[in-house]
Amino acid sequence: MRSRRATAIVAAATLALAAAACGDDAVTTTAAPVSSTTQATTTLPTSTTTTAPTTTTIPDDLHPAWGISWSAIWRTVGPQTGHYRTQIMDGETVELAARFEFGVPWRGGTWDRLVLGTVEPGQYGAALYFSRPEPWVLRLWGVAQTSTDRDDTVYEYFEVPQDLDLALLPDRLPVIEGDMLVEHGFGTFGPTPAVFRVESVAVEDIEVAAGLFAEAYHLRIGLGGDFYPAGPGGEIEFFSDLWLHPTQMIVKWDPGPAGGPIELSVSWAAAGEA
């Protein structure tokens, strides 16, 4: 289950895109004036009562183009477990359970992670690690992987975690460059330069084993550098396509972390329902 896509953890990072909530329109109410006249024709002062307007609170973490609240994406309740039909390197197709975890201690830091399968030597598994230092910025660490034909865990990660600015999408392409290392039972290799790019392709309908999902976000991840194929002048030639849905996280990933395509086979269940 050898990965060539360590930095593709952006897949887990853009899990669910949900519209930001809109507030009520401001309302102002004014009471009609009340007057009274005495026998001496003296008019009493008019009294007026005004109700203060209702204000609308606008989130300060909206995406500049999509109008989506960053905090709304990352509700820690909601989808936690699902299943994926996964094609591994040798062409075999397996069903793997998946789960999403927040605030996991890992190698001296605290990370969020998406886990696919069972990350133990002798089992198929991948864990994708990232954190969220500020709205629309993802800090990428890397991936831990295991497979049935290995008795070790393979790690591919940035020597220094890199920040990916998703606020640039869709008009500009977020690009990061950093040095990566590969660590496994035979030793540690690197650091080696790597380039990572994300582009927005479309919002489209997609059908997978779990059903038809309307308005999925199609992103394309490009990887370059010494670990990955590159064209003349160092142009990126390796790409991975990713479809995300507001309620189902990753719907399809081709090729995914196991080497072949993965697609959702059992929809993500709300916490406590799995």
Buried (B, 14 or more C-beta within 10 A) or exposed (E): BBBBBBBBBBBBBBBBBEEBEEEEEEEEEEEEEEEEEEEEEEEEEEEEEEEEEEEEEEBEBBBEEBEBBBEBBBEEEBBBBBBBBBBBBEEEEBEBBBBBEEEBEBEEEEBBBBBBBBBEBEBBBBBBBBBBEEBBBBBBBBBBBBBBEBEBBBBBBBBEBBBBBBBBBBEEEBBBEBBBBBBBEEEEEBBBBBBBBBBBEEEEEBEBEBEEBEEBBBBBBBBBBEBBEBEEEEEBEBEBBBBBBBBBBBBBBBBBBBBBBBBBBBBBBEEEEB
